[in-house]
Amino acid sequence: MIILISIIHERLAMTITLRQLEIFEKVAGGRHVTKAGEQLFITQSAVSMAIAEVEKFADAPLFERRGRRLLLNDRGLGFCLRRRTCCGKSAR
């Protein structure tokens, strides 16, 4: 079963899956796409595609790219905190 979270944004319906949010949180916590993929048993390219979709949903970059590391920017940190509040997860 896939659960979708939807938002209407400038007359476009956009959806994001809980799996994409899980991937986002794993990358946000670990700062590496490859490590997140290994922990979630998915490929690096699948992680990258999920992050791209989450950023498209947010309508802004959520990470600052530094070489192979991804660091949450201010908007990404806000998105992460709202995601945890909305989905009932406590901040770690």
C-alpha positions in Angstrom: 0.0 0.0 0.0 1.4 3.4 -1.0 0.3 6.4 1.0 0.5 9.8 -0.7 0.7 13.3 0.7 -0.7 15.8 -1.7 -0.5 19.6 -2.0 -2.0 22.0 -4.6 0.7 24.3 -5.8 0.1 26.9 -8.4 -2.7 24.9 -10.0 -0.6 21.7 -10.2 -1.4 18.7 -8.0 1.9 17.3 -6.6 2.2 14.2 -4.6 5.0 12.7 -2.6 5.2 9.2 -1.1 6.1 8.3 2.5 8.9 6.2 1.0 10.4 9.4 -0.6 10.1 11.1 2.7 11.8 8.2 4.4 14.7 8.4 1.9 14.9 12.2 2.4 15.2 11.8 6.2 17.8 9.1 5.8 19.9 11.3 3.5 19.4 14.3 5.9 20.6 12.3 8.8 23.5 10.6 7.1 24.5 13.2 4.6 25.5 10.7 1.9 23.4 9.3 -0.9 25.3 6.1 -1.2 25.2 5.3 2.5 21.5 6.1 2.6 21.0 3.7 -0.3 22.9 1.0 1.4 20.9 1.3 4.6 17.6 1.3 2.7 18.7 -1.5 0.3 18.2 0.7 -2.8 20.6 2.0 -5.4 22.3 5.4 -5.3 20.4 6.5 -8.4 17.0 5.6 -6.7 18.0 7.8 -3.7 19.0 10.6 -6.0 15.7 10.4 -7.9 13.7 10.4 -4.7 15.6 13.5 -3.4 15.0 15.2 -6.7 11.3 14.5 -6.4 11.1 15.8 -2.8 12.9 19.0 -3.9 10.5 19.3 -6.8 7.6 18.9 -4.3 9.2 21.5 -2.0 9.8 23.8 -5.0 13.3 24.5 -3.8 16.7 22.9 -3.2 16.7 21.3 0.3 20.4 20.4 0.4 23.6 22.2 -0.1 25.9 20.0 -2.2 29.5 19.8 -1.1 31.3 17.3 -3.2 29.7 13.9 -2.3 28.1 15.2 0.9 24.6 16.7 1.1 24.0 19.1 4.0 20.5 20.4 4.8 20.1 24.1 4.0 17.7 26.3 6.0 14.8 25.4 3.8 15.7 21.7 4.1 15.9 21.9 7.9 12.4 23.5 8.0 11.0 20.9 5.6 12.5 18.1 7.8 11.0 19.6 11.0 7.6 20.0 9.4 7.7 16.5 8.0 8.4 15.1 11.5 5.6 17.1 13.0 3.1 16.2 10.3 3.9 12.5 10.4 4.0 12.3 14.1 7.8 11.6 14.5 9.7 13.3 17.3 12.8 15.2 16.5 15.9 13.2 17.2 
